[in-house]
Amino acid sequence: MAEKIKVQVVNTSGHDLPSYATAASAGMDLRAALKEPMTIMPGQRALVPTGIRVAIPEGYEIQLRPRSGLAIKEGITLLNTPGTIDADYRGELCVILINLSEKPFTVNDSDRICQMVLAEVPQIEWEPVDELMSTERGEGGFGHTGTK
């Protein structure tokens, strides 16, 4: 069983706290906390509140990720994927949804709009050098290995 990390939470959404759907789930679904439905037109983006505020332990972040069902069935995804919630942020978790479909999409109160994943994030300590050690790949990037 995976290690559990305690995260303080304030829930003003009126909905249950996010939870794991199965014992092996990596993410929890976040729900919209809306006073009235919100329609996102094709090509538009919207900031959707969740009513959830958290105190993430130092050394961790929460990543917000699209829900695969919304993406494939409705063309709804997150504009900044993954969205990062830093450990020192104390505001409400809000989700930037974008409608990549050709029809309007309506978000209703309590709709599951994205997944949240707690991830450990070590910080970088720079080590200045004159040259980097070589690798087989070297400086090849952006499709240098082809498509097949």
N, CA, C and O atoms as a GROMACS GRO file, in nm:
protein
  592
    1MET      N    1   0.084  -0.119   0.000
    1MET     CA    2   0.000   0.000   0.000
    1MET      C    3   0.088   0.125   0.000
    1MET      O    4   0.192   0.130   0.066
    2ALA      N    5   0.045   0.224  -0.075
    2ALA     CA    6   0.122   0.349  -0.088
    2ALA      C    7   0.120   0.428   0.042
    2ALA      O    8   0.026   0.421   0.122
    3GLU      N    9   0.228   0.503   0.061
    3GLU     CA   10   0.239   0.592   0.177
    3GLU      C   11   0.130   0.698   0.169
    3GLU      O   12   0.097   0.747   0.061
    4LYS      N   13   0.074   0.733   0.283
    4LYS     CA   14  -0.029   0.839   0.288
    4LYS      C   15   0.034   0.964   0.349
    4LYS      O   16   0.104   0.956   0.450
    5ILE      N   17   0.010   1.078   0.286
    5ILE     CA   18   0.060   1.207   0.329
    5ILE      C   19  -0.058   1.290   0.377
    5ILE      O   20  -0.156   1.307   0.304
    6LYS      N   21  -0.050   1.342   0.499
    6LYS     CA   22  -0.158   1.425   0.552
    6LYS      C   23  -0.153   1.563   0.485
    6LYS      O   24  -0.048   1.627   0.480
    7VAL      N   25  -0.268   1.608   0.435
    7VAL     CA   26  -0.282   1.740   0.373
    7VAL      C   27  -0.402   1.809   0.437
    7VAL      O   28  -0.514   1.757   0.431
    8GLN      N   29  -0.379   1.924   0.497
    8GLN     CA   30  -0.489   2.001   0.555
    8GLN      C   31  -0.576   2.055   0.442
    8GLN      O   32  -0.526   2.095   0.337
    9VAL      N   33  -0.708   2.056   0.466
    9VAL     CA   34  -0.802   2.099   0.362
    9VAL      C   35  -0.916   2.178   0.423
    9VAL      O   36  -0.966   2.146   0.531
   10VAL      N   37  -0.958   2.283   0.352
   10VAL     CA   38  -1.079   2.359   0.384
   10VAL      C   39  -1.173   2.336   0.266
   10VAL      O   40  -1.138   2.361   0.151
   11ASN      N   41  -1.294   2.287   0.296
   11ASN     CA   42  -1.390   2.253   0.192
   11ASN      C   43  -1.514   2.340   0.206
   11ASN      O   44  -1.595   2.320   0.296
   12THR      N   45  -1.529   2.437   0.115
   12THR     CA   46  -1.649   2.521   0.114
   12THR      C   47  -1.736   2.490  -0.007
   12THR      O   48  -1.826   2.567  -0.040
   13SER      N   49  -1.711   2.378  -0.073
   13SER     CA   50  -1.779   2.343  -0.198
   13SER      C   51  -1.923   2.296  -0.178
   13SER      O   52  -2.005   2.308  -0.268
   14GLY      N   53  -1.952   2.244  -0.059
   14GLY     CA   54  -2.082   2.181  -0.038
   14GLY      C   55  -2.086   2.037  -0.086
   14GLY      O   56  -2.190   1.973  -0.082
   15HIS      N   57  -1.971   1.987  -0.132
   15HIS     CA   58  -1.961   1.849  -0.181
   15HIS      C   59  -1.863   1.771  -0.094
   15HIS      O   60  -1.787   1.830  -0.017
   16ASP      N   61  -1.866   1.639  -0.106
   16ASP     CA   62  -1.769   1.556  -0.035
   16ASP      C   63  -1.628   1.594  -0.078
   16ASP      O   64  -1.607   1.646  -0.187
   17LEU      N   65  -1.532   1.566   0.009
   17LEU     CA   66  -1.392   1.587  -0.027
   17LEU      C   67  -1.355   1.497  -0.144
   17LEU      O   68  -1.413   1.390  -0.161
   18PRO      N   69  -1.257   1.539  -0.227
   18PRO     CA   70  -1.210   1.449  -0.332
   18PRO      C   71  -1.162   1.317  -0.271
   18PRO      O   72  -1.110   1.315  -0.160
   19SER      N   73  -1.180   1.210  -0.345
   19SER     CA   74  -1.137   1.079  -0.296
   19SER      C   75  -1.091   0.994  -0.412
   19SER      O   76  -1.121   1.022  -0.528
   20TYR      N   77  -1.018   0.888  -0.380
   20TYR     CA   78  -0.969   0.796  -0.481
   20TYR      C   79  -1.083   0.701  -0.520
   20TYR      O   80  -1.152   0.648  -0.433
   21ALA      N   81  -1.102   0.679  -0.650
   21ALA     CA   82  -1.209   0.591  -0.698
   21ALA      C   83  -1.179   0.445  -0.668
   21ALA      O   84  -1.270   0.367  -0.641
   22THR      N   85  -1.050   0.408  -0.674
   22THR     CA   86  -1.010   0.271  -0.645
   22THR      C   87  -0.886   0.274  -0.557
   22THR      O   88  -0.822   0.378  -0.544
   23ALA      N   89  -0.852   0.162  -0.499
   23ALA     CA   90  -0.735   0.154  -0.411
   23ALA      C   91  -0.605   0.188  -0.483
   23ALA      O   92  -0.511   0.236  -0.420
   24ALA      N   93  -0.598   0.163  -0.614
   24ALA     CA   94  -0.475   0.187  -0.688
   24ALA      C   95  -0.479   0.316  -0.772
   24ALA      O   96  -0.388   0.340  -0.851
   25SER      N   97  -0.582   0.398  -0.755
   25SER     CA   98  -0.592   0.524  -0.831
   25SER      C   99  -0.478   0.618  -0.794
   25SER      O  100  -0.441   0.629  -0.677
   26ALA      N  101  -0.422   0.685  -0.894
   26ALA     CA  102  -0.316   0.784  -0.872
   26ALA      C  103  -0.375   0.920  -0.838
   26ALA      O  104  -0.316   0.997  -0.763
   27GLY      N  105  -0.492   0.950  -0.894
   27GLY     CA  106  -0.551   1.082  -0.876
   27GLY      C  107  -0.691   1.077  -0.818
   27GLY      O  108  -0.758   0.974  -0.818
   28MET      N  109  -0.731   1.192  -0.767
   28MET     CA  110  -0.867   1.211  -0.716
   28MET      C  111  -0.939   1.309  -0.807
   28MET      O  112  -0.878   1.403  -0.858
   29ASP      N  113  -1.067   1.289  -0.829
   29ASP     CA  114  -1.144   1.383  -0.910
   29ASP      C  115  -1.177   1.507  -0.830
   29ASP      O  116  -1.222   1.499  -0.715
   30LEU      N  117  -1.156   1.624  -0.891
   30LEU     CA  118  -1.200   1.751  -0.834
   30LEU      C  119  -1.332   1.788  -0.899
   30LEU      O  120  -1.352   1.765  -1.019
   31ARG      N  121  -1.422   1.844  -0.820
   31ARG     CA  122  -1.555   1.880  -0.869
   31ARG      C  123  -1.570   2.031  -0.879
   31ARG      O  124  -1.508   2.106  -0.804
   32ALA      N  125  -1.654   2.074  -0.971
   32ALA     CA  126  -1.686   2.215  -0.985
   32ALA      C  127  -1.773   2.257  -0.866
   32ALA      O  128  -1.859   2.182  -0.820
   33ALA      N  129  -1.750   2.379  -0.817
   33ALA     CA  130  -1.832   2.438  -0.710
   33ALA      C  131  -1.892   2.566  -0.768
   33ALA      O  132  -1.833   2.673  -0.760
   34LEU      N  133  -2.010   2.552  -0.826
   34LEU     CA  134  -2.073   2.662  -0.899
   34LEU      C  135  -2.209   2.698  -0.840
   34LEU      O  136  -2.284   2.611  -0.796
   35LYS      N  137  -2.241   2.827  -0.841
   35LYS     CA  138  -2.374   2.874  -0.800
   35LYS      C  139  -2.474   2.855  -0.912
   35LYS      O  140  -2.594   2.839  -0.888
   36GLU      N  141  -2.424   2.858  -1.035
   36GLU     CA  142  -2.508   2.835  -1.152
   36GLU      C  143  -2.423   2.770  -1.261
   36GLU      O  144  -2.301   2.784  -1.259
   37PRO      N  145  -2.486   2.699  -1.356
   37PRO     CA  146  -2.409   2.633  -1.462
   37PRO      C  147  -2.324   2.733  -1.540
   37PRO      O  148  -2.358   2.851  -1.551
   38MET      N  149  -2.212   2.684  -1.593
   38MET     CA  150  -2.118   2.765  -1.670
   38MET      C  151  -2.102   2.700  -1.807
   38MET      O  152  -2.067   2.582  -1.816
   39THR      N  153  -2.129   2.774  -1.914
   39THR     CA  154  -2.115   2.720  -2.048
   39THR      C  155  -1.985   2.772  -2.111
   39THR      O  156  -1.958   2.892  -2.110
   40ILE      N  157  -1.908   2.679  -2.164
   40ILE     CA  158  -1.782   2.712  -2.230
   40ILE      C  159  -1.804   2.689  -2.380
   40ILE      O  160  -1.831   2.577  -2.423
   41MET      N  161  -1.791   2.795  -2.457
   41MET     CA  162  -1.813   2.787  -2.601
   41MET      C  163  -1.690   2.724  -2.668
   41MET      O  164  -1.582   2.723  -2.610
   42PRO      N  165  -1.707   2.672  -2.791
   42PRO     CA  166  -1.593   2.614  -2.863
   42PRO      C  167  -1.477   2.713  -2.872
   42PRO      O  168  -1.496   2.830  -2.907
   43GLY      N  169  -1.358   2.666  -2.839
   43GLY     CA  170  -1.238   2.748  -2.844
   43GLY      C  171  -1.220   2.839  -2.723
   43GLY      O  172  -1.117   2.905  -2.712
   44GLN      N  173  -1.316   2.844  -2.634
   44GLN     CA  174  -1.305   2.930  -2.517
   44GLN      C  175  -1.249   2.853  -2.398
   44GLN      O  176  -1.251   2.730  -2.395
   45ARG      N  177  -1.199   2.928  -2.301
   45ARG     CA  178  -1.148   2.873  -2.176
   45ARG      C  179  -1.223   2.938  -2.061
   45ARG      O  180  -1.279   3.047  -2.076
   46ALA      N  181  -1.223   2.872  -1.948
   46ALA     CA  182  -1.293   2.923  -1.830
   46ALA      C  183  -1.220   2.878  -1.704
   46ALA      O  184  -1.163   2.769  -1.699
   47LEU      N  185  -1.223   2.964  -1.603
   47LEU     CA  186  -1.166   2.932  -1.473
   47LEU      C  187  -1.280   2.881  -1.384
   47LEU      O  188  -1.373   2.955  -1.352
   48VAL      N  189  -1.271   2.754  -1.346
   48VAL     CA  190  -1.379   2.688  -1.272
   48VAL      C  191  -1.336   2.668  -1.127
   48VAL      O  192  -1.237   2.601  -1.100
   49PRO      N  193  -1.411   2.726  -1.033
   49PRO     CA  194  -1.378   2.710  -0.892
   49PRO      C  195  -1.415   2.570  -0.840
   49PRO      O  196  -1.503   2.504  -0.895
   50THR      N  197  -1.345   2.528  -0.734
   50THR     CA  198  -1.373   2.396  -0.675
   50THR      C  199  -1.419   2.404  -0.530
   50THR      O  200  -1.470   2.305  -0.477
   51GLY      N  201  -1.401   2.518  -0.465
   51GLY     CA  202  -1.437   2.529  -0.324
   51GLY      C  203  -1.340   2.458  -0.231
   51GLY      O  204  -1.370   2.438  -0.114
   52ILE      N  205  -1.225   2.419  -0.282
   52ILE     CA  206  -1.125   2.345  -0.203
   52ILE      C  207  -1.000   2.432  -0.187
   52ILE      O  208  -0.949   2.488  -0.285
   53ARG      N  209  -0.951   2.443  -0.063
   53ARG     CA  210  -0.822   2.507  -0.033
   53ARG      C  211  -0.740   2.407   0.044
   53ARG      O  212  -0.794   2.332   0.126
   54VAL      N  213  -0.609   2.403   0.019
   54VAL     CA  214  -0.523   2.303   0.081
   54VAL      C  215  -0.394   2.364   0.133
   54VAL      O  216  -0.353   2.471   0.090
   55ALA      N  217  -0.331   2.294   0.227
   55ALA     CA  218  -0.196   2.327   0.275
   55ALA      C  219  -0.110   2.206   0.243
   55ALA      O  220  -0.104   2.109   0.320
   56ILE      N  221  -0.043   2.213   0.130
   56ILE     CA  222   0.040   2.102   0.082
   56ILE      C  223   0.171   2.103   0.159
   56ILE      O  224   0.232   2.209   0.175
   57PRO      N  225   0.217   1.989   0.206
   57PRO     CA  226   0.346   1.985   0.276
   57PRO      C  227   0.461   2.030   0.186
   57PRO      O  228   0.460   2.004   0.066
   58GLU      N  229   0.558   2.099   0.245
   58GLU     CA  230   0.676   2.143   0.170
   58GLU      C  231   0.743   2.022   0.107
   58GLU      O  232   0.753   1.916   0.169
   59GLY      N  233   0.791   2.038  -0.017
   59GLY     CA  234   0.853   1.927  -0.089
   59GLY      C  235   0.755   1.852  -0.178
   59GLY      O  236   0.793   1.756  -0.244
   60TYR      N  237   0.628   1.897  -0.178
   60TYR     CA  238   0.525   1.834  -0.261
   60TYR      C  239   0.453   1.941  -0.342
   60TYR      O  240   0.462   2.060  -0.311
   61GLU      N  241   0.382   1.897  -0.443
   61GLU     CA  242   0.292   1.982  -0.521
   61GLU      C  243   0.166   1.900  -0.549
   61GLU      O  244   0.167   1.778  -0.536
   62ILE      N  245   0.060   1.967  -0.587
   62ILE     CA  246  -0.056   1.899  -0.644
   62ILE      C  247  -0.056   1.932  -0.792
   62ILE      O  248  -0.045   2.048  -0.831
   63GLN      N  249  -0.067   1.829  -0.874
   63GLN     CA  250  -0.078   1.846  -1.018
   63GLN      C  251  -0.223   1.828  -1.058
   63GLN      O  252  -0.288   1.732  -1.018
   64LEU      N  253  -0.274   1.922  -1.138
   64LEU     CA  254  -0.409   1.911  -1.193
   64LEU      C  255  -0.397   1.859  -1.335
   64LEU      O  256  -0.321   1.913  -1.416
   65ARG      N  257  -0.473   1.754  -1.366
   65ARG     CA  258  -0.463   1.686  -1.495
   65ARG      C  259  -0.601   1.666  -1.554
   65ARG      O  260  -0.700   1.658  -1.481
   66PRO      N  261  -0.610   1.657  -1.687
   66PRO     CA  262  -0.740   1.634  -1.751
   66PRO      C  263  -0.800   1.499  -1.712
   66PRO      O  264  -0.728   1.406  -1.675
   67ARG      N  265  -0.931   1.490  -1.720
   67ARG     CA  266  -1.000   1.361  -1.707
   67ARG      C  267  -1.010   1.303  -1.848
   67ARG      O  268  -1.057   1.370  -1.940
   68SER      N  269  -0.968   1.181  -1.864
   68SER     CA  270  -0.964   1.121  -1.998
   68SER      C  271  -1.102   1.112  -2.061
   68SER      O  272  -1.116   1.131  -2.182
   69GLY      N  273  -1.204   1.083  -1.982
   69GLY     CA  274  -1.340   1.074  -2.036
   69GLY      C  275  -1.389   1.205  -2.092
   69GLY      O  276  -1.450   1.208  -2.199
   70LEU      N  277  -1.364   1.316  -2.022
   70LEU     CA  278  -1.404   1.448  -2.072
   70LEU      C  279  -1.327   1.482  -2.198
   70LEU      O  280  -1.382   1.542  -2.290
   71ALA      N  281  -1.200   1.445  -2.203
   71ALA     CA  282  -1.117   1.477  -2.318
   71ALA      C  283  -1.166   1.404  -2.443
   71ALA      O  284  -1.185   1.466  -2.548
   72ILE      N  285  -1.186   1.273  -2.435
   72ILE     CA  286  -1.223   1.195  -2.554
   72ILE      C  287  -1.369   1.212  -2.592
   72ILE      O  288  -1.402   1.218  -2.711
   73LYS      N  289  -1.457   1.221  -2.494
   73LYS     CA  290  -1.601   1.229  -2.523
   73LYS      C  291  -1.649   1.370  -2.554
   73LYS      O  292  -1.737   1.389  -2.637
   74GLU      N  293  -1.590   1.470  -2.487
   74GLU     CA  294  -1.642   1.606  -2.497
   74GLU      C  295  -1.543   1.709  -2.553
   74GLU      O  296  -1.582   1.821  -2.584
   75GLY      N  297  -1.414   1.671  -2.566
   75GLY     CA  298  -1.315   1.767  -2.614
   75GLY      C  299  -1.279   1.871  -2.509
   75GLY      O  300  -1.235   1.981  -2.543
   76ILE      N  301  -1.298   1.838  -2.381
   76ILE     CA  302  -1.269   1.930  -2.271
   76ILE      C  303  -1.140   1.886  -2.204
   76ILE      O  304  -1.125   1.770  -2.166
   77THR      N  305  -1.047   1.980  -2.188
   77THR     CA  306  -0.920   1.948  -2.126
   77THR      C  307  -0.872   2.068  -2.045
   77THR      O  308  -0.940   2.170  -2.038
   78LEU      N  309  -0.756   2.055  -1.983
   78LEU     CA  310  -0.697   2.164  -1.907
   78LEU      C  311  -0.600   2.239  -1.998
   78LEU      O  312  -0.524   2.178  -2.073
   79LEU      N  313  -0.604   2.371  -1.990
   79LEU     CA  314  -0.519   2.452  -2.076
   79LEU      C  315  -0.373   2.441  -2.036
   79LEU      O  316  -0.286   2.434  -2.123
   80ASN      N  317  -0.344   2.439  -1.908
   80ASN     CA  318  -0.206   2.425  -1.862
   80ASN      C  319  -0.192   2.290  -1.793
   80ASN      O  320  -0.224   2.274  -1.675
   81THR      N  321  -0.145   2.193  -1.869
   81THR     CA  322  -0.140   2.057  -1.818
   81THR      C  323   0.003   2.010  -1.801
   81THR      O  324   0.080   2.022  -1.895
   82PRO      N  325   0.042   1.958  -1.685
   82PRO     CA  326  -0.039   1.963  -1.564
   82PRO      C  327  -0.032   2.101  -1.499
   82PRO      O  328   0.070   2.169  -1.506
   83GLY      N  329  -0.140   2.140  -1.438
   83GLY     CA  330  -0.140   2.262  -1.358
   83GLY      C  331  -0.072   2.233  -1.226
   83GLY      O  332  -0.098   2.129  -1.165
   84THR      N  333   0.014   2.322  -1.182
   84THR     CA  334   0.088   2.301  -1.057
   84THR      C  335   0.031   2.387  -0.946
   84THR      O  336   0.015   2.508  -0.962
   85ILE      N  337   0.001   2.324  -0.832
   85ILE     CA  338  -0.036   2.395  -0.711
   85ILE      C  339   0.084   2.384  -0.617
   85ILE      O  340   0.118   2.275  -0.571
   86ASP      N  341   0.147   2.497  -0.589
   86ASP     CA  342   0.267   2.499  -0.504
   86ASP      C  343   0.232   2.481  -0.357
   86ASP      O  344   0.120   2.509  -0.314
   87ALA      N  345   0.330   2.434  -0.281
   87ALA     CA  346   0.309   2.406  -0.138
   87ALA      C  347   0.276   2.531  -0.058
   87ALA      O  348   0.214   2.520   0.048
   88ASP      N  349   0.316   2.648  -0.103
   88ASP     CA  350   0.288   2.769  -0.026
   88ASP      C  351   0.162   2.843  -0.071
   88ASP      O  352   0.132   2.949  -0.017
   89TYR      N  353   0.088   2.791  -0.168
   89TYR     CA  354  -0.037   2.852  -0.214
   89TYR      C  355  -0.151   2.815  -0.118
   89TYR      O  356  -0.165   2.698  -0.082
   90ARG      N  357  -0.230   2.912  -0.079
   90ARG     CA  358  -0.340   2.886   0.016
   90ARG      C  359  -0.476   2.927  -0.038
   90ARG      O  360  -0.576   2.920   0.035
   91GLY      N  361  -0.483   2.969  -0.164
   91GLY     CA  362  -0.611   3.009  -0.222
   91GLY      C  363  -0.691   2.889  -0.269
   91GLY      O  364  -0.648   2.774  -0.258
   92GLU      N  365  -0.809   2.919  -0.321
   92GLU     CA  366  -0.898   2.815  -0.372
   92GLU      C  367  -0.836   2.750  -0.496
   92GLU      O  368  -0.780   2.818  -0.581
   93LEU      N  369  -0.848   2.618  -0.506
   93LEU     CA  370  -0.805   2.548  -0.626
   93LEU      C  371  -0.906   2.578  -0.736
   93LEU      O  372  -1.025   2.551  -0.722
   94CYS      N  373  -0.858   2.634  -0.845
   94CYS     CA  374  -0.942   2.662  -0.962
   94CYS      C  375  -0.880   2.593  -1.082
   94CYS      O  376  -0.758   2.573  -1.087
   95VAL      N  377  -0.963   2.557  -1.177
   95VAL     CA  378  -0.921   2.475  -1.289
   95VAL      C  379  -0.945   2.552  -1.419
   95VAL      O  380  -1.055   2.602  -1.442
   96ILE      N  381  -0.842   2.561  -1.504
   96ILE     CA  382  -0.858   2.628  -1.634
   96ILE      C  383  -0.899   2.523  -1.736
   96ILE      O  384  -0.816   2.446  -1.786
   97LEU      N  385  -1.029   2.520  -1.767
   97LEU     CA  386  -1.080   2.427  -1.868
   97LEU      C  387  -1.083   2.498  -2.003
   97LEU      O  388  -1.105   2.619  -2.010
   98ILE      N  389  -1.061   2.421  -2.111
   98ILE     CA  390  -1.075   2.473  -2.247
   98ILE      C  391  -1.161   2.375  -2.326
   98ILE      O  392  -1.150   2.253  -2.311
   99ASN      N  393  -1.246   2.432  -2.409
   99ASN     CA  394  -1.336   2.352  -2.492
   99ASN      C  395  -1.275   2.342  -2.632
   99ASN      O  396  -1.279   2.438  -2.709
  100LEU      N  397  -1.219   2.227  -2.665
  100LEU     CA  398  -1.158   2.203  -2.796
  100LEU      C  399  -1.256   2.138  -2.893
  100LEU      O  400  -1.217   2.099  -3.003
  101SER      N  401  -1.382   2.125  -2.853
  101SER     CA  402  -1.482   2.064  -2.940
  101SER      C  403  -1.547   2.171  -3.028
  101SER      O  404  -1.508   2.288  -3.025
  102GLU      N  405  -1.644   2.129  -3.105
  102GLU     CA  406  -1.716   2.221  -3.194
  102GLU      C  407  -1.854   2.257  -3.140
  102GLU      O  408  -1.934   2.318  -3.210
  103LYS      N  409  -1.882   2.220  -3.014
  103LYS     CA  410  -2.013   2.251  -2.956
  103LYS      C  411  -1.995   2.307  -2.816
  103LYS      O  412  -1.896   2.276  -2.750
  104PRO      N  413  -2.090   2.387  -2.768
  104PRO     CA  414  -2.082   2.440  -2.632
  104PRO      C  415  -2.083   2.326  -2.530
  104PRO      O  416  -2.145   2.222  -2.552
  105PHE      N  417  -2.014   2.348  -2.419
  105PHE     CA  418  -2.009   2.249  -2.311
  105PHE      C  419  -2.050   2.319  -2.182
  105PHE      O  420  -1.997   2.425  -2.148
  106THR      N  421  -2.143   2.260  -2.109
  106THR     CA  422  -2.190   2.319  -1.985
  106THR      C  423  -2.135   2.242  -1.866
  106THR      O  424  -2.149   2.120  -1.856
  107VAL      N  425  -2.073   2.316  -1.775
  107VAL     CA  426  -2.023   2.262  -1.648
  107VAL      C  427  -2.128   2.293  -1.543
  107VAL      O  428  -2.170   2.408  -1.528
  108ASN      N  429  -2.171   2.191  -1.471
  108ASN     CA  430  -2.269   2.206  -1.365
  108ASN      C  431  -2.203   2.189  -1.229
  108ASN      O  432  -2.097   2.127  -1.218
  109ASP      N  433  -2.265   2.243  -1.126
  109ASP     CA  434  -2.217   2.224  -0.990
  109ASP      C  435  -2.200   2.075  -0.963
  109ASP      O  436  -2.288   1.996  -0.995
  110SER      N  437  -2.090   2.039  -0.905
  110SER     CA  438  -2.052   1.902  -0.864
  110SER      C  439  -2.002   1.815  -0.978
  110SER      O  440  -1.966   1.699  -0.954
  111ASP      N  441  -1.996   1.866  -1.102
  111ASP     CA  442  -1.937   1.788  -1.211
  111ASP      C  443  -1.789   1.762  -1.181
  111ASP      O  444  -1.719   1.851  -1.132
  112ARG      N  445  -1.743   1.642  -1.211
  112ARG     CA  446  -1.601   1.611  -1.198
  112ARG      C  447  -1.529   1.673  -1.317
  112ARG      O  448  -1.559   1.640  -1.432
  113ILE      N  449  -1.434   1.764  -1.290
  113ILE     CA  450  -1.374   1.842  -1.398
  113ILE      C  451  -1.226   1.812  -1.425
  113ILE      O  452  -1.176   1.842  -1.533
  114CYS      N  453  -1.157   1.754  -1.328
  114CYS     CA  454  -1.017   1.719  -1.350
  114CYS      C  455  -0.972   1.623  -1.241
  114CYS      O  456  -1.046   1.593  -1.148
  115GLN      N  457  -0.849   1.576  -1.256
  115GLN     CA  458  -0.788   1.490  -1.154
  115GLN      C  459  -0.679   1.569  -1.084
  115GLN      O  460  -0.614   1.655  -1.143
  116MET      N  461  -0.660   1.539  -0.957
  116MET     CA  462  -0.548   1.598  -0.882
  116MET      C  463  -0.459   1.486  -0.831
  116MET      O  464  -0.507   1.385  -0.780
  117VAL      N  465  -0.328   1.507  -0.846
  117VAL     CA  466  -0.229   1.409  -0.805
  117VAL      C  467  -0.126   1.478  -0.715
  117VAL      O  468  -0.073   1.583  -0.751
  118LEU      N  469  -0.099   1.421  -0.599
  118LEU     CA  470   0.006   1.471  -0.511
  118LEU      C  471   0.140   1.414  -0.559
  118LEU      O  472   0.153   1.293  -0.576
  119ALA      N  473   0.238   1.502  -0.580
  119ALA     CA  474   0.368   1.457  -0.630
  119ALA      C  475   0.480   1.519  -0.549
  119ALA      O  476   0.475   1.637  -0.512
  120GLU      N  477   0.583   1.439  -0.523
  120GLU     CA  478   0.701   1.490  -0.455
  120GLU      C  479   0.785   1.568  -0.556
  120GLU      O  480   0.801   1.527  -0.671
  121VAL      N  481   0.837   1.683  -0.512
  121VAL     CA  482   0.915   1.767  -0.603
  121VAL      C  483   1.044   1.814  -0.536
  121VAL      O  484   1.044   1.913  -0.463
  122PRO      N  485   1.153   1.742  -0.560
  122PRO     CA  486   1.282   1.789  -0.508
  122PRO      C  487   1.319   1.919  -0.578
  122PRO      O  488   1.282   1.941  -0.693
  123GLN      N  489   1.392   2.004  -0.509
  123GLN     CA  490   1.438   2.129  -0.569
  123GLN      C  491   1.578   2.113  -0.624
  123GLN      O  492   1.657   2.032  -0.576
  124ILE      N  493   1.607   2.192  -0.726
  124ILE     CA  494   1.738   2.187  -0.793
  124ILE      C  495   1.841   2.266  -0.715
  124ILE      O  496   1.814   2.375  -0.665
  125GLU      N  497   1.960   2.210  -0.706
  125GLU     CA  498   2.077   2.283  -0.661
  125GLU      C  499   2.172   2.283  -0.779
  125GLU      O  500   2.225   2.178  -0.816
  126TRP      N  501   2.195   2.400  -0.839
  126TRP     CA  502   2.277   2.409  -0.960
  126TRP      C  503   2.423   2.374  -0.932
  126TRP      O  504   2.479   2.410  -0.828
  127GLU      N  505   2.482   2.304  -1.025
  127GLU     CA  506   2.625   2.270  -1.021
  127GLU      C  507   2.688   2.321  -1.151
  127GLU      O  508   2.689   2.248  -1.250
  128PRO      N  509   2.740   2.442  -1.151
  128PRO     CA  510   2.798   2.497  -1.274
  128PRO      C  511   2.918   2.413  -1.320
  128PRO      O  512   3.005   2.377  -1.240
  129VAL      N  513   2.921   2.384  -1.451
  129VAL     CA  514   3.031   2.310  -1.513
  129VAL      C  515   3.062   2.375  -1.648
  129VAL      O  516   2.982   2.455  -1.697
  130ASP      N  517   3.177   2.343  -1.707
  130ASP     CA  518   3.213   2.398  -1.838
  130ASP      C  519   3.153   2.316  -1.952
  130ASP      O  520   3.124   2.369  -2.059
  131GLU      N  521   3.135   2.184  -1.928
  131GLU     CA  522   3.077   2.096  -2.029
  131GLU      C  523   2.992   1.991  -1.961
  131GLU      O  524   3.016   1.955  -1.846
  132LEU      N  525   2.891   1.942  -2.033
  132LEU     CA  526   2.809   1.833  -1.984
  132LEU      C  527   2.866   1.701  -2.035
  132LEU      O  528   2.922   1.696  -2.144
  133MET      N  529   2.851   1.593  -1.955
  133MET     CA  530   2.900   1.464  -2.003
  133MET      C  531   2.816   1.423  -2.125
  133MET      O  532   2.697   1.455  -2.132
  134SER      N  533   2.878   1.354  -2.219
  134SER     CA  534   2.811   1.319  -2.343
  134SER      C  535   2.719   1.198  -2.324
  134SER      O  536   2.738   1.118  -2.233
  135THR      N  537   2.620   1.188  -2.412
  135THR     CA  538   2.528   1.074  -2.416
  135THR      C  539   2.512   1.031  -2.561
  135THR      O  540   2.553   1.103  -2.652
  136GLU      N  541   2.454   0.915  -2.583
  136GLU     CA  542   2.430   0.867  -2.719
  136GLU      C  543   2.338   0.964  -2.794
  136GLU      O  544   2.358   0.987  -2.914
  137ARG      N  545   2.239   1.020  -2.727
  137ARG     CA  546   2.144   1.111  -2.789
  137ARG      C  547   2.206   1.248  -2.818
  137ARG      O  548   2.177   1.309  -2.921
  138GLY      N  549   2.290   1.293  -2.730
  138GLY     CA  550   2.354   1.424  -2.748
  138GLY      C  551   2.252   1.536  -2.750
  138GLY      O  552   2.168   1.546  -2.661
  139GLU      N  553   2.260   1.622  -2.852
  139GLU     CA  554   2.172   1.738  -2.860
  139GLU      C  555   2.050   1.714  -2.948
  139GLU      O  556   1.976   1.807  -2.977
  140GLY      N  557   2.028   1.589  -2.990
  140GLY     CA  558   1.913   1.558  -3.076
  140GLY      C  559   1.783   1.576  -3.000
  140GLY      O  560   1.769   1.531  -2.886
  141GLY      N  561   1.688   1.641  -3.064
  141GLY     CA  562   1.558   1.664  -3.002
  141GLY      C  563   1.453   1.692  -3.107
  141GLY      O  564   1.482   1.695  -3.226
  142PHE      N  565   1.331   1.712  -3.062
  142PHE     CA  566   1.220   1.750  -3.150
  142PHE      C  567   1.205   1.655  -3.269
  142PHE      O  568   1.210   1.697  -3.384
  143GLY      N  569   1.188   1.527  -3.239
  143GLY     CA  570   1.160   1.428  -3.343
  143GLY      C  571   1.282   1.370  -3.411
  143GLY      O  572   1.271   1.312  -3.520
  144HIS      N  573   1.398   1.385  -3.352
  144HIS     CA  574   1.521   1.338  -3.418
  144HIS      C  575   1.525   1.187  -3.439
  144HIS      O  576   1.603   1.139  -3.521
  145THR      N  577   1.441   1.110  -3.366
  145THR     CA  578   1.443   0.965  -3.382
  145THR      C  579   1.342   0.919  -3.488
  145THR      O  580   1.332   0.800  -3.514
  146GLY      N  581   1.267   1.012  -3.547
  146GLY     CA  582   1.171   0.975  -3.651
  146GLY      C  583   1.035   0.938  -3.592
  146GLY      O  584   1.012   0.954  -3.473
  147THR      N  585   0.946   0.888  -3.678
  147THR     CA  586   0.811   0.852  -3.636
  147THR      C  587   0.785   0.703  -3.633
  147THR      O  588   0.680   0.661  -3.584
  148LYS      N  589   0.878   0.621  -3.684
  148LYS     CA  590   0.855   0.476  -3.687
  148LYS      C  591   0.968   0.401  -3.622
  148LYS      O  592   0.965   0.278  -3.615
   0.00000   0.00000   0.00000
